[in-house]
Amino acid sequence: MIGIYFSGTGNTEYCIKKFVAVYAPGSPIISIEDNSILAAINQHQEIIFAYPIYYSNLPKIVRDFIVKNHTVWYGKRIFFIATMGLFSGDGAGLASRLMKKYGANIIGGLHIKMPDCICDVKTLKRSIPQNRKLIKDSTNKLIKAAHQLKENRPQQEGINVFYHIAGLLGQRLWFYNKTRSYTDQLHIDPNACICCGKCAGLCPMKNISIIDNSVQAHDQCTMCYRCINQCPKRAITLIGKEIIEQHRVEDFL
């Protein structure tokens, strides 16, 4: 068994590690950004695949990874973990339907609500105690679901047609274009930026460059909020105009 994941601000990484620690202790857990990911997948028949949901859809980087490497999914047994700030409808079903086309055997799916990672708008913001309770509840749900999978009673969240309809009507029909392609809307405030280069090093798309002592964003942002959440000068925004808060899951443990 292998765990694979994509995580922007750390929520999804936390979830898959908690799940695998119960389901198959000691099993490898590898990010899709790791250069050894395909070789690792080829060595295992069973996969736990975790990813966040944006606008009730897959992040572009996750969809591209699945499609580009479509041949590796054939015959694999896959369980999906979808993390979200509020609601996705069919979060786990998004990847499961895609991988089923490529011959994967879908085991089941799990939806986990985590602290919202969008830090430049006030939407969905919770207090620290509320986020701590959210992490506690999510951890308990992960542990329970891992035990159920061990007992061959996997959760089926996000998999059936009713979840699919909920995902479509919830957000995806209205915001489909938000995740259809990479975005060029990442903004770096030159007056606040100190050109430390942290954002360029963190970006999974290599979308940020330092050119002539200036940090510049290009047109391949996958909206993961990793750079925004960790900028020491709060100089980066994407949807909103200013940073309301920055956090990582460790802040609430």
Secondary structure by P-SEA (a helix, b strand, c coil): cbbbbcccccaaaaaaaaaaaccccccccccccccaaaaaaaaccccbbbbbbccccccaaaaaaaaaacccccccbbbbbbbbcccccccccaaaaaaaaaccccccbbbbbccccccccccccccaaaaaaaaaaaaaaaaaaaaaaaacccccccccaaaaaaaaaacccccccccccccccccccccccccccccccccccccccccccbbbbcccccccccccccccccccccccccccccccccccc
